[in-house]
Structure formats: C-alpha cells, structure tokens
C-alpha cells in the first residue's frame, strides 16, 4: 500500500480509494513505481472520503463533478473526454452531479 498525504502513517487502508470506494474504483495495474485505478462514477454517485498521493487523471468519458476537499472546500468542474490532469496529493471525495457516466484512469505516483 502506498503512503498517502504527506507520507503520514495515517490509516492508509481507511482512506485508500480502492478500499473505501470499491464499487466505483478498480485496480488496473500496480508495481513499485505506480498504481493505476479506473474510476466509474454513475450519475448521482457520491464517493467516500479518500486520499491519493500525487497522481495523473486521464478522462476516458467526461462529465460534471463536484469535489469536496478534506478542508471543506467545494468546487464544481467539468471533465472533458481526453483531458489529462496532474494533481498534487489530495484527500477528498467527489460526486457526479451530471447526467453522464464519468470514467477516469488514475495513475498514482509512488516514491
């Protein structure tokens, strides 16, 4: 299991997206350098709080998403099919606020 959030030893399994969002996240590949997850968010789906190390998102199928950061910040965004996004380490949960199924490939970077 990778270290999440500034390398803290916080309960990584409790905040591992693969564990807490097992219905919407699937493991595609894992090795010593990366972990690749596929997220499928149907309209109206709300994830549970989870953490990522630094990661890259590839949008397979876009849609409207509301992101809830652990600090209480809420932002709305639209993922466009084909977008590639880099994100710093993050603890959050997201919800699909649109009417299309969002599919994302997430490449989490390991130290």
C-alpha positions in Angstrom: 0.0 0.0 0.0 1.3 3.4 -0.9 1.9 6.2 1.6 -0.8 8.9 1.4 -1.0 12.5 2.4 2.5 13.9 3.0 3.7 10.4 3.9 1.8 10.4 7.2 1.2 6.9 8.6 -2.5 7.7 8.9 -4.7 4.7 8.4 -3.9 4.3 4.7 -6.4 1.5 4.2 -9.2 3.6 5.7 -8.5 6.3 3.1 -7.4 4.1 0.2 -9.9 4.8 -2.7 -9.7 1.2 -3.8 -10.9 0.1 -0.3 -13.5 2.8 0.6 -14.9 3.1 -2.9 -14.7 -0.5 -4.0 -17.9 -0.3 -6.0 -16.6 2.6 -8.3 -12.8 2.0 -8.3 -11.0 -0.9 -9.9 -7.3 -1.7 -9.7 -5.8 -2.0 -13.3 -2.0 -2.2 -12.5 0.3 -1.9 -9.6 4.1 -2.1 -9.4 6.9 -0.4 -7.4 6.5 2.9 -9.4 2.8 3.4 -10.0 -0.7 2.3 -9.1 -3.3 2.6 -11.9 -7.0 2.8 -10.9 -10.1 3.1 -13.1 -13.0 5.1 -11.6 -16.5 4.8 -12.9 -19.0 7.3 -11.4 -22.6 6.9 -12.5 -24.8 10.0 -12.3 -25.6 10.8 -8.7 -22.8 8.6 -7.2 -21.0 10.1 -4.2 -17.7 8.7 -3.2 -16.5 8.2 0.4 -13.6 10.3 1.7 -10.2 9.0 0.5 -6.6 10.1 -0.2 -4.3 10.0 -3.2 -0.5 10.6 -3.5 0.5 12.8 -6.4 -1.4 11.5 -9.4 -2.4 11.9 -13.1 -6.0 11.7 -14.3 -6.9 10.6 -17.8 -10.6 11.3 -18.7 -12.0 8.4 -20.7 -15.6 9.7 -20.5 -16.2 13.2 -19.1 -19.0 14.8 -17.1 -19.8 17.2 -14.3 -18.2 16.6 -10.9 -18.3 18.3 -7.5 -15.1 17.9 -5.5 -15.2 18.1 -1.7 -11.8 18.6 -0.1 -11.0 17.4 3.4 -10.6 21.1 4.4 -14.3 21.8 3.5 -13.6 23.4 0.1 -16.2 22.5 -2.5 -15.6 23.1 -6.2 -17.5 22.2 -9.3 -15.7 21.1 -12.5 -16.3 19.5 -15.9 -14.1 16.7 -17.0 -13.8 16.7 -20.8 -13.1 13.4 -22.6 -9.4 13.2 -23.4 -8.3 15.7 -20.6 -5.1 14.8 -18.8 -4.8 16.4 -15.3 -2.0 16.4 -12.8 -2.9 16.6 -9.1 -0.8 17.0 -6.0 -1.5 14.7 -3.1 -5.1 15.1 -2.1 -7.7 13.9 0.5 -11.2 14.4 -0.9 -14.5 12.9 -2.1 -16.3 13.6 -5.3 -19.8 13.3 -6.6 -21.1 13.0 -10.2 -23.5 16.0 -10.5 -24.2 15.5 -14.2 -26.3 13.0 -16.2 -23.5 11.1 -17.9 -21.3 8.3 -16.5 -17.8 9.6 -15.8 -14.8 7.2 -16.4 -11.3 8.1 -15.3 -8.0 6.4 -15.4 -5.9 7.5 -12.3 -2.2 6.9 -12.2 -0.9 7.3 -8.6 2.8 8.0 -8.4 4.9 6.2 -5.8 8.2 7.5 -4.3 
